[in-house]
Amino acid sequence: MAILFNKVERGNPSNAAAPKKWYPVIKSTGLVREKELAKLLADETTLNPKEAEFAIAQLQKVAINLLLNGNTVQLGDLGSFRLTAHCEGVPAKSTVTAQQIKSVSVRFTQSQALKDSLKKASFKAVDSL
């Protein structure tokens, strides 16, 4: 199955006078929620759907706790998750405090195996269907 994309015309936000250009923008074909993911996982393992759902829920709980304790969480050939912070700078090291941290985000870094898999992706324009 090919990954679908829409054709979208966009302007340059840093230069409003620049001519607009067309870009392919990947289109999601749907949202797979935890229950459906658990069912698909159960089909690939010896777990029943409820066990798979519980395992996914526990994975989420454990991963969140690990991140909140400052760990990077690697999920095999998928990649790793780590926290990043958006901060305000100060002129002196001695004045650095936690209050400078304005927001925290989760950064996902794909593994080499995932990168290699994505190189094999094929694409199809939505308007060609």
N, C-alpha and C positions, 0 to 999 in steps of 0.2 A: 504494500500500500504506500502510495506517495504522500508526502507532507503537502498540505494545501496552502496556497498563499493568495492574498488579494493584491491588486495593483493599486497603490495609493500615491497620490500627488502631494508633496510636502514642500513647504518653503524652508529657507534657511533661517532659524530663529536668531542667529547672530547677525544676519544681514537681510533685512526685509526687502531690500532692493534687488537682491539676487533672484534670478529666475527660478521658478519652482521646478522640481525634478520628480520623476516617478520611481517608486521603490517597491520591491516585493515585500509584503508583510505577512509573516506566517499566521495562519488562521487556525485556532483551536477547533478541533472537531468534537469536543465535548469535555465534560468534567467527570473524572472517575473518582467517586467518593470512597471512603474507607470500607463500607460494606461490599461494594463491587470489587474493590481491590482485594479484599479478603477472599471473596468467591474465586477470583482469578488465581490467587495464590494457592488456595485449597485445591484447585484443579491441577496444579503443578507439583503438589506435595502430598504427603500422607495426612496432612491436617484436614479436619473438617472445617467448613466455613466459619463456625463460631470460634474454634481454636485459632484460626488464622486472624480473625478480627481481634481477638484478645491479644495475640502476639503483636499485631500492628499497634494497638493501643498502648501496650507496654513499651514497645520500641519508641513511640512518641514521648512517653513519660520519661523514660530513661535518657533519651537524647536531650530533651529539654533540661533535665537536671544536670547532665554533664556539661552542656553549654553554659548554664548559669554558674557552674563551678570553674569556668575558664578553660575547659577542655575543647579541643577540636575533635569532632566526631566523624570518623571515616566509615562509610558504608560500602565496603568491598569495591567492586568494579563500577559502582555508581559515582562515587566521589566523596568529598568531605565538606562538612559544615563547620563554620567558625564564626565568632562574633567580631564585629567591627564597630567602632564608635565614631560619631561625628562630634568634634570637639572645637572649643574656642582656644586659640593660642594665647600664651602670656609671655612677657619678655624674659622672665627669669625662672630657672629650674626650681628654685626654692619656693616659688608661688604656685606651682602646679598642684591642683586639687581635683577631686572627683566631681566637683560642681561644674567643671569645664565640660564635662561630658553631657552633650545636649540630647543625643539619641543613640540608641544601639540597634544594629541591624544584624541579620544573619547573612553571611556570604557563603555561597555554594561554589566549590571548585571541583570541576569534573575530573574524573580519573582519566588516565591515558587510554584505558580500554573504552571508556565512553566516547572520548574524542575520536578514537579510531572508528568506532561504530557509526558516529555521526557523519564521518567522511563518506559513508556508503549510502547516505540518505538520498532519496529521489524526491523531486518536487513537481507539483502540478498546479497550474493556475486555476482558481475557483471558477473563473468565467469560461474555462474550457470544458467544464463538465456538462 
